[in-house]
Amino acid sequence: AGRSEYETIQAGQYHTAEETGDREAAWQNRLVLGENGAFLKALLQNEKMAGKLQMVYIDPPFFSKATYDAVIHLEGMGKKGEDLSLKVPAYTDVWDQGMQQYLTMLSARLYLIRDLLSEEGTIWVHLDWHASHYVRILLDEIFGEKRFVNEIIWTYKSGGSGKKHFSRKHDTILVYSKTARY
């Protein structure tokens, strides 16, 4: 299903929100607003970026089944000049069709990223306990199990233990290469 979605994603519109560096090489250091599948396809088709990226780091949704808000702080904008905080919807990590829908979405983008990577390129995928074990199998399928480079465990202090599980105090970063020449 992911390969099928990968083949049908169309290059779409995106907005460059910020650029830094040389304008001739504007594809470097670009912050973009838009649907990432359409943007990845546009990089391949419109900007001829196939095989040109050395490294891609992604921090996809974690399959947490939650909706997240962003908090905007406005200094002095409240009544009587006090600070004001507004919550606005940021993104949802809820998948109506469950894990299969999540993995289909992610695998389509992983195929696109594979096409963008150079022969020496690597992909770094940041996940947590919700789906890292499924995504590792997906990465084995897309990049090949021999292209697994490393699993990095990022530990942190927050997160408590529950009555039915040990503390969840780490994230996982899976590193894969496109070829053996990374």
HELIX and SHEET records of a PDB file:
HELIX    1   1 GLY A    2  THR A    8  1                                   7    
HELIX    2   2 ARG A   23  ALA A   25  5                                   3    
HELIX    3   3 ASN A   36  GLN A   45  1                                  10    
HELIX    4   4 LYS A   79  GLY A   81  5                                   3    
HELIX    5   5 MET A   99  LEU A  116  1                                  18    
HELIX    6   6 SER A  132  PHE A  143  1                                  12    
HELIX    7   7 GLU A  145  ARG A  147  5                                   3    
SHEET    1   A 2 HIS A  15  GLU A  19  0                                        
SHEET    2   A 2 ARG A  30  LEU A  33 -1                                        
SHEET    1   B 4 LEU A  53  ILE A  58  0                                        
SHEET    2   B 4 LEU A 117  LEU A 127  1                                        
SHEET    3   B 4 HIS A 170  SER A 177 -1                                        
SHEET    4   B 4 PHE A 148  THR A 155 -1                                        
SHEET    1   C 2 THR A  67  LEU A  74  0                                        
SHEET    2   C 2 LEU A  84  THR A  92 -1                                        
END                                                                             
